[in-house]
């Protein structure tokens, strides 16, 4: 008998062999060539999920652990082995027949070699190119209420924070908090037809970076940005599986650091397609607005394209044996540092994990993770550019068991609640 008789329990474990072509990268001084050190490794991943679904509520909690043991091909020092611990919980509860409360909370302790794209905001690599270990915490609470048959409101409070436990880069800021940001989002929506919904959405947020990177010489200082973005939203259901969403508005932002205070007005636009069918989910999105792709740098006007897929690769019995998750993103941002200078950051990332079932429990596993960032400083005193990239591949075997019906044996992107 399970120790939690009212809950579903899902357990998964995998072991694999892989290669990381940039376990650690060191740069003697800004502007000088860096040295990339790669290594084969043996990895293991464990995940435990408790969940429960009822007509009036649902909840989950997840505990994950991951570790890498490196076996260098040469006598180069790598800085030791690494790992990650992740805990997340959340759920949705019906408060009364017309209102619901949803929460999501996560905390991770990770070394940047073992933190995958699915674990954290994309591209948090520090361009100082150290080997970082950090704690990242995120929280979201959402209240939703039906005001009528076709009208509803939603309010979300969220936050994120990161604490650097260690950083091997000589010019790094060392241990300490390097990011904290609260966020609030409110939305009023009304169904215009059976397929169309219009909404007004207002997003308010703040980025607080006690030691933001101010130039490529490694100089750092406190930076704080407040932002308000009102948006008009249109959602259209093309069919039962495919939905599109368009948003348009403006962003008002004020940034203060030790050099300057800047206020700006910028367009904010996004478009996305979301496809959901059975246990399969795909998303393609573009966004333009004041955003941050790297919390070491702060926010700037950014173009970004991202795509996701999660689920089986077909509906036939044979195709359902192959399950996978794909994540990719590319962006370009202009991030002001003074009245005359700015960072230009181009960032990209891609991740994929595939599992082919050999039976009801065991499957073959293969994965890839790639990350890239190029950073240069434009202005009166243009400095050297900095480039970082990493590729990780692995193959192995996994096992998964669950008491839940229709469970997916991989932690892959899932469709957002409708």
One Martini backbone bead per residue (centre of mass of N, CA, C, O) as a GRO file, in nm:
protein
  418
    1UNK     BB    1   0.098   0.035   0.021
    2UNK     BB    2   0.066   0.354   0.005
    3UNK     BB    3   0.145   0.632   0.207
    4UNK     BB    4  -0.057   0.793  -0.016
    5UNK     BB    5  -0.373   0.697  -0.088
    6UNK     BB    6  -0.482   0.988  -0.228
    7UNK     BB    7  -0.233   0.965  -0.417
    8UNK     BB    8  -0.013   1.024  -0.674
    9UNK     BB    9   0.276   0.836  -0.791
   10UNK     BB   10   0.591   0.945  -0.939
   11UNK     BB   11   0.875   0.765  -1.075
   12UNK     BB   12   1.215   0.863  -1.180
   13UNK     BB   13   1.505   0.720  -1.355
   14UNK     BB   14   1.845   0.809  -1.466
   15UNK     BB   15   2.118   0.705  -1.682
   16UNK     BB   16   2.429   0.857  -1.816
   17UNK     BB   17   2.619   0.953  -2.101
   18UNK     BB   18   2.851   1.235  -2.159
   19UNK     BB   19   2.916   1.570  -2.313
   20UNK     BB   20   3.110   1.864  -2.221
   21UNK     BB   21   3.256   2.144  -2.397
   22UNK     BB   22   3.205   2.351  -2.115
   23UNK     BB   23   3.257   2.332  -1.797
   24UNK     BB   24   3.499   2.547  -1.816
   25UNK     BB   25   3.573   2.908  -1.824
   26UNK     BB   26   3.861   3.109  -1.887
   27UNK     BB   27   3.982   3.454  -1.825
   28UNK     BB   28   4.248   3.646  -1.770
   29UNK     BB   29   4.116   3.894  -1.941
   30UNK     BB   30   3.978   4.138  -2.082
   31UNK     BB   31   4.011   4.048  -2.436
   32UNK     BB   32   4.104   3.770  -2.390
   33UNK     BB   33   4.139   3.461  -2.444
   34UNK     BB   34   3.970   3.174  -2.383
   35UNK     BB   35   3.928   2.870  -2.190
   36UNK     BB   36   3.813   2.552  -2.287
   37UNK     BB   37   3.663   2.285  -2.083
   38UNK     BB   38   3.618   1.950  -2.141
   39UNK     BB   39   3.392   1.654  -2.068
   40UNK     BB   40   3.317   1.369  -1.963
   41UNK     BB   41   3.015   1.200  -1.826
   42UNK     BB   42   2.824   1.094  -1.540
   43UNK     BB   43   2.469   1.054  -1.501
   44UNK     BB   44   2.189   1.151  -1.279
   45UNK     BB   45   1.821   1.107  -1.239
   46UNK     BB   46   1.563   1.228  -1.008
   47UNK     BB   47   1.196   1.172  -0.969
   48UNK     BB   48   0.925   1.309  -0.759
   49UNK     BB   49   0.559   1.276  -0.773
   50UNK     BB   50   0.286   1.443  -0.625
   51UNK     BB   51  -0.074   1.388  -0.679
   52UNK     BB   52  -0.405   1.555  -0.729
   53UNK     BB   53  -0.746   1.494  -0.860
   54UNK     BB   54  -1.032   1.700  -0.854
   55UNK     BB   55  -1.312   1.873  -0.926
   56UNK     BB   56  -1.211   2.120  -0.707
   57UNK     BB   57  -0.904   2.005  -0.733
   58UNK     BB   58  -0.536   2.056  -0.758
   59UNK     BB   59  -0.208   1.892  -0.708
   60UNK     BB   60   0.157   1.935  -0.655
   61UNK     BB   61   0.480   1.761  -0.609
   62UNK     BB   62   0.844   1.816  -0.660
   63UNK     BB   63   1.141   1.605  -0.671
   64UNK     BB   64   1.482   1.681  -0.766
   65UNK     BB   65   1.783   1.511  -0.898
   66UNK     BB   66   2.128   1.596  -1.003
   67UNK     BB   67   2.432   1.445  -1.155
   68UNK     BB   68   2.796   1.494  -1.214
   69UNK     BB   69   3.070   1.287  -1.339
   70UNK     BB   70   3.398   1.354  -1.413
   71UNK     BB   71   3.625   1.244  -1.703
   72UNK     BB   72   3.896   1.351  -1.803
   73UNK     BB   73   4.122   1.339  -2.081
   74UNK     BB   74   4.291   1.519  -1.897
   75UNK     BB   75   4.473   1.735  -1.656
   76UNK     BB   76   4.246   1.923  -1.635
   77UNK     BB   77   4.082   2.152  -1.453
   78UNK     BB   78   3.719   2.178  -1.344
   79UNK     BB   79   3.606   2.201  -1.025
   80UNK     BB   80   3.443   1.951  -1.025
   81UNK     BB   81   3.154   1.842  -0.946
   82UNK     BB   82   2.788   1.828  -1.009
   83UNK     BB   83   2.452   1.976  -0.934
   84UNK     BB   84   2.088   1.929  -0.851
   85UNK     BB   85   1.808   2.090  -0.678
   86UNK     BB   86   1.442   2.034  -0.685
   87UNK     BB   87   1.148   2.227  -0.583
   88UNK     BB   88   0.787   2.178  -0.632
   89UNK     BB   89   0.466   2.358  -0.612
   90UNK     BB   90   0.102   2.317  -0.670
   91UNK     BB   91  -0.232   2.466  -0.755
   92UNK     BB   92  -0.600   2.423  -0.761
   93UNK     BB   93  -0.882   2.610  -0.619
   94UNK     BB   94  -1.212   2.609  -0.519
   95UNK     BB   95  -1.388   2.859  -0.355
   96UNK     BB   96  -1.622   2.876  -0.566
   97UNK     BB   97  -1.825   2.859  -0.845
   98UNK     BB   98  -1.655   3.153  -0.943
   99UNK     BB   99  -1.372   3.074  -0.796
  100UNK     BB  100  -1.001   3.079  -0.807
  101UNK     BB  101  -0.689   2.924  -0.685
  102UNK     BB  102  -0.341   2.971  -0.774
  103UNK     BB  103  -0.019   2.796  -0.740
  104UNK     BB  104   0.351   2.861  -0.757
  105UNK     BB  105   0.653   2.683  -0.652
  106UNK     BB  106   1.021   2.737  -0.652
  107UNK     BB  107   1.340   2.559  -0.590
  108UNK     BB  108   1.697   2.598  -0.664
  109UNK     BB  109   2.005   2.406  -0.663
  110UNK     BB  110   2.269   2.509  -0.889
  111UNK     BB  111   2.468   2.425  -1.147
  112UNK     BB  112   2.511   2.538  -1.470
  113UNK     BB  113   2.561   2.243  -1.587
  114UNK     BB  114   2.275   2.112  -1.448
  115UNK     BB  115   2.099   2.341  -1.557
  116UNK     BB  116   1.824   2.336  -1.729
  117UNK     BB  117   1.591   2.487  -1.926
  118UNK     BB  118   1.343   2.365  -1.749
  119UNK     BB  119   1.441   2.496  -1.456
  120UNK     BB  120   1.483   2.792  -1.585
  121UNK     BB  121   1.561   3.072  -1.690
  122UNK     BB  122   1.689   3.167  -1.971
  123UNK     BB  123   2.000   3.267  -1.980
  124UNK     BB  124   2.198   3.299  -1.685
  125UNK     BB  125   2.463   3.369  -1.790
  126UNK     BB  126   2.765   3.494  -1.708
  127UNK     BB  127   2.997   3.686  -1.891
  128UNK     BB  128   3.240   3.623  -1.689
  129UNK     BB  129   3.268   3.299  -1.698
  130UNK     BB  130   3.178   3.137  -1.469
  131UNK     BB  131   3.128   2.888  -1.217
  132UNK     BB  132   2.808   2.852  -1.108
  133UNK     BB  133   2.630   2.873  -0.793
  134UNK     BB  134   2.270   2.858  -0.727
  135UNK     BB  135   1.972   3.024  -0.613
  136UNK     BB  136   1.627   2.973  -0.714
  137UNK     BB  137   1.325   3.175  -0.676
  138UNK     BB  138   0.965   3.108  -0.718
  139UNK     BB  139   0.641   3.293  -0.737
  140UNK     BB  140   0.276   3.219  -0.763
  141UNK     BB  141  -0.045   3.403  -0.757
  142UNK     BB  142  -0.391   3.321  -0.852
  143UNK     BB  143  -0.691   3.503  -0.932
  144UNK     BB  144  -1.024   3.382  -1.032
  145UNK     BB  145  -1.325   3.536  -1.185
  146UNK     BB  146  -1.665   3.516  -1.249
  147UNK     BB  147  -1.892   3.776  -1.365
  148UNK     BB  148  -2.000   3.596  -1.605
  149UNK     BB  149  -2.057   3.417  -1.885
  150UNK     BB  150  -1.824   3.633  -2.047
  151UNK     BB  151  -1.681   3.730  -1.770
  152UNK     BB  152  -1.344   3.809  -1.638
  153UNK     BB  153  -1.093   3.783  -1.381
  154UNK     BB  154  -0.734   3.855  -1.314
  155UNK     BB  155  -0.476   3.787  -1.056
  156UNK     BB  156  -0.112   3.835  -1.028
  157UNK     BB  157   0.152   3.722  -0.811
  158UNK     BB  158   0.512   3.772  -0.833
  159UNK     BB  159   0.847   3.611  -0.806
  160UNK     BB  160   1.214   3.662  -0.806
  161UNK     BB  161   1.531   3.494  -0.707
  162UNK     BB  162   1.899   3.531  -0.667
  163UNK     BB  163   2.173   3.326  -0.534
  164UNK     BB  164   2.517   3.328  -0.504
  165UNK     BB  165   2.737   3.087  -0.386
  166UNK     BB  166   2.934   3.059  -0.647
  167UNK     BB  167   3.241   3.190  -0.828
  168UNK     BB  168   3.528   3.141  -1.043
  169UNK     BB  169   3.557   3.421  -1.134
  170UNK     BB  170   3.779   3.674  -1.088
  171UNK     BB  171   3.550   3.918  -1.173
  172UNK     BB  172   3.350   3.853  -0.974
  173UNK     BB  173   3.115   3.918  -0.706
  174UNK     BB  174   3.033   3.664  -0.578
  175UNK     BB  175   2.864   3.637  -0.314
  176UNK     BB  176   2.508   3.679  -0.347
  177UNK     BB  177   2.276   3.895  -0.435
  178UNK     BB  178   2.153   3.956  -0.796
  179UNK     BB  179   1.827   3.912  -0.762
  180UNK     BB  180   1.502   4.093  -0.762
  181UNK     BB  181   1.140   4.034  -0.854
  182UNK     BB  182   0.844   4.180  -0.877
  183UNK     BB  183   0.493   4.092  -0.981
  184UNK     BB  184   0.202   4.227  -1.162
  185UNK     BB  185  -0.123   4.093  -1.285
  186UNK     BB  186  -0.398   4.216  -1.480
  187UNK     BB  187  -0.737   4.097  -1.595
  188UNK     BB  188  -0.984   4.171  -1.847
  189UNK     BB  189  -1.242   3.952  -1.981
  190UNK     BB  190  -1.416   3.886  -2.305
  191UNK     BB  191  -1.649   3.723  -2.487
  192UNK     BB  192  -1.725   3.774  -2.835
  193UNK     BB  193  -1.728   3.463  -2.896
  194UNK     BB  194  -1.675   3.129  -2.945
  195UNK     BB  195  -1.357   3.224  -3.055
  196UNK     BB  196  -1.348   3.511  -2.901
  197UNK     BB  197  -1.114   3.722  -2.706
  198UNK     BB  198  -1.105   4.003  -2.492
  199UNK     BB  199  -0.842   4.220  -2.340
  200UNK     BB  200  -0.710   4.370  -2.036
  201UNK     BB  201  -0.361   4.428  -1.960
  202UNK     BB  202  -0.155   4.463  -1.656
  203UNK     BB  203   0.200   4.522  -1.606
  204UNK     BB  204   0.401   4.499  -1.306
  205UNK     BB  205   0.753   4.578  -1.241
  206UNK     BB  206   1.078   4.466  -1.092
  207UNK     BB  207   1.435   4.527  -1.111
  208UNK     BB  208   1.680   4.400  -0.876
  209UNK     BB  209   2.042   4.481  -0.888
  210UNK     BB  210   2.307   4.501  -0.672
  211UNK     BB  211   2.530   4.376  -0.923
  212UNK     BB  212   2.550   4.496  -1.197
  213UNK     BB  213   2.658   4.506  -1.515
  214UNK     BB  214   2.825   4.801  -1.662
  215UNK     BB  215   3.088   4.661  -1.787
  216UNK     BB  216   3.353   4.470  -1.951
  217UNK     BB  217   3.558   4.511  -1.697
  218UNK     BB  218   3.356   4.430  -1.432
  219UNK     BB  219   3.180   4.649  -1.346
  220UNK     BB  220   2.974   4.720  -1.057
  221UNK     BB  221   2.616   4.780  -0.966
  222UNK     BB  222   2.337   4.921  -0.884
  223UNK     BB  223   2.001   4.823  -1.014
  224UNK     BB  224   1.681   4.982  -1.111
  225UNK     BB  225   1.353   4.869  -1.240
  226UNK     BB  226   1.058   5.015  -1.362
  227UNK     BB  227   0.735   4.873  -1.481
  228UNK     BB  228   0.469   4.955  -1.725
  229UNK     BB  229   0.209   4.742  -1.901
  230UNK     BB  230  -0.026   4.804  -2.131
  231UNK     BB  231  -0.280   4.577  -2.279
  232UNK     BB  232  -0.402   4.432  -2.570
  233UNK     BB  233  -0.622   4.139  -2.619
  234UNK     BB  234  -0.628   3.858  -2.858
  235UNK     BB  235  -0.831   3.561  -2.886
  236UNK     BB  236  -0.815   3.261  -3.104
  237UNK     BB  237  -1.011   2.983  -3.209
  238UNK     BB  238  -0.959   2.771  -3.473
  239UNK     BB  239  -0.981   2.518  -3.284
  240UNK     BB  240  -0.953   2.273  -3.050
  241UNK     BB  241  -0.619   2.294  -3.075
  242UNK     BB  242  -0.600   2.599  -3.192
  243UNK     BB  243  -0.431   2.899  -3.066
  244UNK     BB  244  -0.439   3.257  -3.060
  245UNK     BB  245  -0.220   3.545  -2.962
  246UNK     BB  246  -0.257   3.904  -2.918
  247UNK     BB  247  -0.038   4.183  -2.834
  248UNK     BB  248  -0.074   4.545  -2.739
  249UNK     BB  249   0.156   4.822  -2.649
  250UNK     BB  250   0.317   4.975  -2.365
  251UNK     BB  251   0.628   5.087  -2.205
  252UNK     BB  252   0.714   5.196  -1.877
  253UNK     BB  253   1.049   5.308  -1.784
  254UNK     BB  254   1.284   5.302  -1.493
  255UNK     BB  255   1.638   5.363  -1.453
  256UNK     BB  256   1.871   5.301  -1.175
  257UNK     BB  257   2.207   5.400  -1.122
  258UNK     BB  258   2.532   5.516  -1.051
  259UNK     BB  259   2.514   5.700  -1.328
  260UNK     BB  260   2.189   5.687  -1.396
  261UNK     BB  261   1.865   5.819  -1.515
  262UNK     BB  262   1.606   5.639  -1.696
  263UNK     BB  263   1.351   5.709  -1.935
  264UNK     BB  264   1.097   5.505  -2.109
  265UNK     BB  265   0.940   5.435  -2.435
  266UNK     BB  266   0.784   5.126  -2.549
  267UNK     BB  267   0.702   4.880  -2.731
  268UNK     BB  268   0.441   4.614  -2.710
  269UNK     BB  269   0.471   4.279  -2.849
  270UNK     BB  270   0.269   3.979  -2.930
  271UNK     BB  271   0.286   3.633  -3.059
  272UNK     BB  272   0.084   3.322  -3.055
  273UNK     BB  273   0.094   2.960  -3.078
  274UNK     BB  274  -0.139   2.703  -2.961
  275UNK     BB  275  -0.103   2.343  -2.924
  276UNK     BB  276  -0.361   2.099  -2.827
  277UNK     BB  277  -0.330   1.730  -2.802
  278UNK     BB  278  -0.390   1.566  -2.565
  279UNK     BB  279  -0.044   1.517  -2.461
  280UNK     BB  280   0.010   1.756  -2.663
  281UNK     BB  281   0.255   2.034  -2.708
  282UNK     BB  282   0.263   2.365  -2.873
  283UNK     BB  283   0.491   2.656  -2.932
  284UNK     BB  284   0.479   2.989  -3.091
  285UNK     BB  285   0.688   3.291  -3.041
  286UNK     BB  286   0.667   3.657  -3.025
  287UNK     BB  287   0.870   3.941  -2.898
  288UNK     BB  288   0.828   4.295  -2.796
  289UNK     BB  289   1.035   4.452  -2.544
  290UNK     BB  290   1.083   4.503  -2.214
  291UNK     BB  291   1.351   4.292  -2.115
  292UNK     BB  292   1.506   3.982  -1.979
  293UNK     BB  293   1.780   3.739  -2.053
  294UNK     BB  294   1.983   3.859  -1.823
  295UNK     BB  295   2.028   3.914  -1.477
  296UNK     BB  296   2.317   4.061  -1.503
  297UNK     BB  297   2.198   4.318  -1.689
  298UNK     BB  298   1.902   4.359  -1.751
  299UNK     BB  299   1.689   4.565  -1.908
  300UNK     BB  300   1.558   4.568  -2.255
  301UNK     BB  301   1.521   4.594  -2.580
  302UNK     BB  302   1.342   4.305  -2.714
  303UNK     BB  303   1.392   4.026  -2.921
  304UNK     BB  304   1.181   3.721  -2.946
  305UNK     BB  305   1.212   3.363  -3.004
  306UNK     BB  306   0.992   3.077  -2.944
  307UNK     BB  307   0.993   2.713  -2.871
  308UNK     BB  308   0.763   2.426  -2.817
  309UNK     BB  309   0.765   2.073  -2.706
  310UNK     BB  310   0.525   1.813  -2.585
  311UNK     BB  311   0.538   1.463  -2.619
  312UNK     BB  312   0.427   1.271  -2.838
  313UNK     BB  313   0.498   1.175  -3.198
  314UNK     BB  314   0.206   1.039  -3.178
  315UNK     BB  315  -0.101   0.818  -3.199
  316UNK     BB  316   0.021   0.568  -3.225
  317UNK     BB  317   0.155   0.306  -3.072
  318UNK     BB  318   0.446   0.350  -3.179
  319UNK     BB  319   0.466   0.669  -3.142
  320UNK     BB  320   0.415   0.664  -2.821
  321UNK     BB  321   0.708   0.563  -2.750
  322UNK     BB  322   0.784   0.859  -2.842
  323UNK     BB  323   0.919   1.098  -2.617
  324UNK     BB  324   0.924   1.468  -2.588
  325UNK     BB  325   1.138   1.768  -2.548
  326UNK     BB  326   1.127   2.113  -2.670
  327UNK     BB  327   1.365   2.396  -2.661
  328UNK     BB  328   1.361   2.744  -2.786
  329UNK     BB  329   1.582   3.046  -2.815
  330UNK     BB  330   1.591   3.391  -2.946
  331UNK     BB  331   1.785   3.703  -2.892
  332UNK     BB  332   1.770   4.075  -2.885
  333UNK     BB  333   1.945   4.330  -2.687
  334UNK     BB  334   1.910   4.668  -2.551
  335UNK     BB  335   2.121   4.788  -2.276
  336UNK     BB  336   2.137   5.035  -2.074
  337UNK     BB  337   2.406   5.214  -1.882
  338UNK     BB  338   2.400   5.495  -2.016
  339UNK     BB  339   2.349   5.776  -2.208
  340UNK     BB  340   2.589   5.648  -2.425
  341UNK     BB  341   2.550   5.343  -2.337
  342UNK     BB  342   2.541   4.984  -2.440
  343UNK     BB  343   2.414   4.675  -2.457
  344UNK     BB  344   2.463   4.393  -2.682
  345UNK     BB  345   2.246   4.105  -2.686
  346UNK     BB  346   2.301   3.766  -2.791
  347UNK     BB  347   2.068   3.492  -2.755
  348UNK     BB  348   2.076   3.125  -2.706
  349UNK     BB  349   1.863   2.822  -2.701
  350UNK     BB  350   1.872   2.452  -2.660
  351UNK     BB  351   1.642   2.168  -2.601
  352UNK     BB  352   1.656   1.798  -2.568
  353UNK     BB  353   1.431   1.513  -2.501
  354UNK     BB  354   1.440   1.152  -2.538
  355UNK     BB  355   1.199   0.866  -2.535
  356UNK     BB  356   1.216   0.506  -2.568
  357UNK     BB  357   1.008   0.249  -2.533
  358UNK     BB  358   1.061  -0.096  -2.423
  359UNK     BB  359   0.824  -0.065  -2.214
  360UNK     BB  360   0.651   0.007  -1.920
  361UNK     BB  361   0.941   0.125  -1.779
  362UNK     BB  362   1.162   0.116  -1.999
  363UNK     BB  363   1.413   0.344  -2.154
  364UNK     BB  364   1.550   0.538  -2.393
  365UNK     BB  365   1.803   0.806  -2.378
  366UNK     BB  366   1.815   1.153  -2.511
  367UNK     BB  367   2.032   1.457  -2.523
  368UNK     BB  368   2.024   1.833  -2.539
  369UNK     BB  369   2.243   2.127  -2.472
  370UNK     BB  370   2.228   2.482  -2.564
  371UNK     BB  371   2.445   2.778  -2.524
  372UNK     BB  372   2.430   3.144  -2.599
  373UNK     BB  373   2.653   3.444  -2.582
  374UNK     BB  374   2.663   3.789  -2.694
  375UNK     BB  375   2.874   4.070  -2.585
  376UNK     BB  376   2.844   4.427  -2.624
  377UNK     BB  377   2.977   4.768  -2.629
  378UNK     BB  378   2.811   5.066  -2.692
  379UNK     BB  379   2.980   5.382  -2.770
  380UNK     BB  380   3.233   5.580  -2.669
  381UNK     BB  381   3.361   5.302  -2.520
  382UNK     BB  382   3.440   5.049  -2.680
  383UNK     BB  383   3.449   4.722  -2.608
  384UNK     BB  384   3.486   4.413  -2.570
  385UNK     BB  385   3.380   4.112  -2.655
  386UNK     BB  386   3.154   3.845  -2.545
  387UNK     BB  387   3.172   3.479  -2.552
  388UNK     BB  388   2.929   3.212  -2.501
  389UNK     BB  389   2.945   2.842  -2.506
  390UNK     BB  390   2.735   2.533  -2.495
  391UNK     BB  391   2.762   2.167  -2.517
  392UNK     BB  392   2.525   1.892  -2.456
  393UNK     BB  393   2.548   1.534  -2.439
  394UNK     BB  394   2.323   1.234  -2.409
  395UNK     BB  395   2.304   0.883  -2.301
  396UNK     BB  396   2.051   0.628  -2.198
  397UNK     BB  397   1.857   0.516  -1.914
  398UNK     BB  398   1.509   0.458  -1.814
  399UNK     BB  399   1.269   0.483  -1.536
  400UNK     BB  400   0.899   0.441  -1.492
  401UNK     BB  401   0.646   0.504  -1.238
  402UNK     BB  402   0.275   0.489  -1.185
  403UNK     BB  403  -0.064   0.570  -1.056
  404UNK     BB  404  -0.121   0.739  -1.301
  405UNK     BB  405  -0.305   0.826  -1.561
  406UNK     BB  406  -0.128   0.907  -1.842
  407UNK     BB  407   0.162   0.932  -1.795
  408UNK     BB  408   0.473   1.106  -1.829
  409UNK     BB  409   0.823   0.993  -1.842
  410UNK     BB  410   0.868   1.317  -1.857
  411UNK     BB  411   1.010   1.639  -1.819
  412UNK     BB  412   0.795   1.848  -1.994
  413UNK     BB  413   0.630   2.049  -2.176
  414UNK     BB  414   0.329   2.223  -2.090
  415UNK     BB  415   0.028   2.330  -2.096
  416UNK     BB  416  -0.145   2.585  -2.025
  417UNK     BB  417  -0.399   2.701  -1.875
  418UNK     BB  418  -0.746   2.764  -1.990
   0.00000   0.00000   0.00000
